[in-house]
C-alpha cells in the first residue's frame, strides 16, 4: 500500500486495503491490525508527511 501510494497510485493502494481486509475477515475471521488501519487512514487523508517517510 505504501509503495503504491508513494508512486502516485493512491486508488490502487486503497483498493488493496479493501481486498486485504475482505480476505482477512472472510477467510480468517480477523480485522486488520492497527498498523494496517493507520496506514490506510494516512493514505485516505493524503497525509503529506506520509509521502516523505
MODELLER restraints for C-alpha pairs under 7 A, 6 or more apart:
rsr = mdl.restraints
at = mdl.atoms
rsr.add(forms.Gaussian(group=physical.xy_distance, feature=features.Distance(at['CA:1:A'], at['CA:13:A']), mean=4.52, stdev=0.5))
rsr.add(forms.Gaussian(group=physical.xy_distance, feature=features.Distance(at['CA:1:A'], at['CA:16:A']), mean=6.61, stdev=0.5))
rsr.add(forms.Gaussian(group=physical.xy_distance, feature=features.Distance(at['CA:4:A'], at['CA:10:A']), mean=6.40, stdev=0.5))
rsr.add(forms.Gaussian(group=physical.xy_distance, feature=features.Distance(at['CA:4:A'], at['CA:12:A']), mean=6.75, stdev=0.5))
rsr.add(forms.Gaussian(group=physical.xy_distance, feature=features.Distance(at['CA:4:A'], at['CA:13:A']), mean=5.40, stdev=0.5))
rsr.add(forms.Gaussian(group=physical.xy_distance, feature=features.Distance(at['CA:5:A'], at['CA:13:A']), mean=5.75, stdev=0.5))
rsr.add(forms.Gaussian(group=physical.xy_distance, feature=features.Distance(at['CA:5:A'], at['CA:43:A']), mean=6.92, stdev=0.5))
rsr.add(forms.Gaussian(group=physical.xy_distance, feature=features.Distance(at['CA:6:A'], at['CA:51:A']), mean=5.75, stdev=0.5))
rsr.add(forms.Gaussian(group=physical.xy_distance, feature=features.Distance(at['CA:14:A'], at['CA:40:A']), mean=6.88, stdev=0.5))
rsr.add(forms.Gaussian(group=physical.xy_distance, feature=features.Distance(at['CA:17:A'], at['CA:40:A']), mean=6.75, stdev=0.5))
rsr.add(forms.Gaussian(group=physical.xy_distance, feature=features.Distance(at['CA:21:A'], at['CA:31:A']), mean=6.65, stdev=0.5))
rsr.add(forms.Gaussian(group=physical.xy_distance, feature=features.Distance(at['CA:21:A'], at['CA:32:A']), mean=6.09, stdev=0.5))
rsr.add(forms.Gaussian(group=physical.xy_distance, feature=features.Distance(at['CA:24:A'], at['CA:30:A']), mean=5.31, stdev=0.5))
rsr.add(forms.Gaussian(group=physical.xy_distance, feature=features.Distance(at['CA:24:A'], at['CA:31:A']), mean=6.28, stdev=0.5))
rsr.add(forms.Gaussian(group=physical.xy_distance, feature=features.Distance(at['CA:25:A'], at['CA:31:A']), mean=5.81, stdev=0.5))
rsr.add(forms.Gaussian(group=physical.xy_distance, feature=features.Distance(at['CA:42:A'], at['CA:50:A']), mean=6.74, stdev=0.5))
